[in-house]
Amino acid sequence: MKTHEIISINESDLVGALKTMSLDQLEKHAKQIIKDMGSDNYAGLMTEAMQVVKAESDQAQKFQALQNTIRDFLPNEAVMSDIYARLAAILMMILSRKFSSIMAKS
C-alpha cells in the first residue's frame, strides 16, 4: 500500500490495513506523511508521542492529545484535518508494536 492510499483509505478500513503492515512499513508511511507535512524530524515527533502516551491515562484523551501534539509539531497545516488522526493511529500502532517487542524480550 502506498502512503497516498493510507491518507485516502476509508477510515473504517484504515485500522485493519495498519494491523496487517509490518513495523517497517508503518514507519515508512509515518516518515513520508511527516515529510509531506514539512518536517524530517521523525525521531523528535516519536519522542514527543512517547511522552504524550506515557502522560495520558485515558485512551481517548491519549489519542486526542497525540493529534494535538502532531498538529503543533508539524510546520505545515493539513488541508485535510483527519490527516492528524491517521498519523496518530500510525504512531500509536508503531509505539504499541515497539513496546510489545521490548516486553517480549524481557
N, C-alpha and C positions, 0 to 999 in steps of 0.2 A: 504494500500500500504506500502511496506517495503522500508526502506531507500535505499537499493541497487537498487530497482526499480526506485526510484527518480533519482538516478545517471545515470541509463542506459536508461530511457524512451526517446523516440524520442522527440527532442527539441520542435517540433510543438505541441506535446501533453502535454508538461510539464506545461505550464501556466494553461491550462484547468484543469489538475489534481490538481494543487495547489489551484485553486479557490474553489474546492469542499471540501477541507480539513478544519478542524476546526483549530483554533489558537493553541490548544494544540498539534495537530498532526504536524503542521508546526514547532512548537518549538522543538518537539521531533526529527524530521528529521534534523533540523538545529544543534541541540546539538550533534546528532550522527555523522554528517558529520564533525563538528568541532573536535570532539573526534578522529575520524578516521584520521584527519589531524594533530593530535598530541597536541591538546590543550583541556583543560576542562574549559576554561575561556569564556563561552557563554556571561556572563554579560559584560565582558570587550570588546568583539567584538561588542556587541549590542550598547554599549556606543559610540564606535568609529563610528559605522554605523550611529547612530543618528546624530553625528556631521557632517559626510560627507553629509548626506541627507539634513541637515539644511543649510550647506555652499554652496552647488551647486544649481544653479537655473535652469539650462537646464537638462531635464530628461535624455538625452543620456549621457551627461557628468557625471551626478549623478550616473548612473549605472556603467560607466567605473571607476569612482573614487572609488565606493564601491568595485568593483572587485579588484582594486589595493590595497585597504585597507585590504581586506581579504587576499590577497596574501602576503602582508607584515606582517600581524598579525600572521598568522598560521606558526608554525615551520617547517612543512613538505611540501615540494613542491609537487604539484599534477602531476602525470604522465599524467593524462587526464586534459588538460588545461581548458576545459569547466566546470570543477567542480566549479571553482570560479564563473562563470556566473550562474550556477544552485544555488549555495549557495547565491549569491547576489539576485537572484529572490525570494528565500525563505525569506531572511531577509527583502527585500522590502515589501513583502506581509505581514509579521509579523508587521512591522512598520506601514504600511497602516491601518491594522485592529486595532492596538492598538490606533492609532491616531483617527480613526473613532469612536472608543468606547469612548474615552475621550471627543470628541466633542459632541457625543450624550448625554453624562451625563451632559454637561454644558448648 
